[in-house]
Amino acid sequence: MSREIHKKISKKYFDLILTGQKTFEFRVADFECEPGDILVLDEYEYDNEDDSSRALRSATGRSIRKTVGYVGKTKDYAWLERPDVKKEVEKYGYQIISLLDDDSGGTQ
């Protein structure tokens, strides 16, 4: 049975999801979600977008409902513990890559 999970999101990212440019969500894994759950993203504005202090935010009243697809949790990836990977992460950090359908004509 799917659940409905509410999370706050800044206006900048809300707008990117609304336009379809942002097709992923990167979050601290401090809550459970699984494929089929409904993620309700409630838009919040911050007095200073660079300092997302909880004391400086206010709800706008807008929200987006999205169905959860794949959920990857970094603690599930043992390869992240390899010394060579840790060194590269320290140097470059992570990137999250959104995968969209390729309309060029199929698979290879």
Secondary structure, 3 states (H helix, E strand, C coil): CCCEEEEEEEHHHHHHHHHCCCCCCCCCCCCCCCCCCEEEEEEEEECCCCCCCHHHEEEEEEEEEEECCCCCCHHHCHHHHCHHHHHHHHHHCCCCCCCCCCCCCCCC
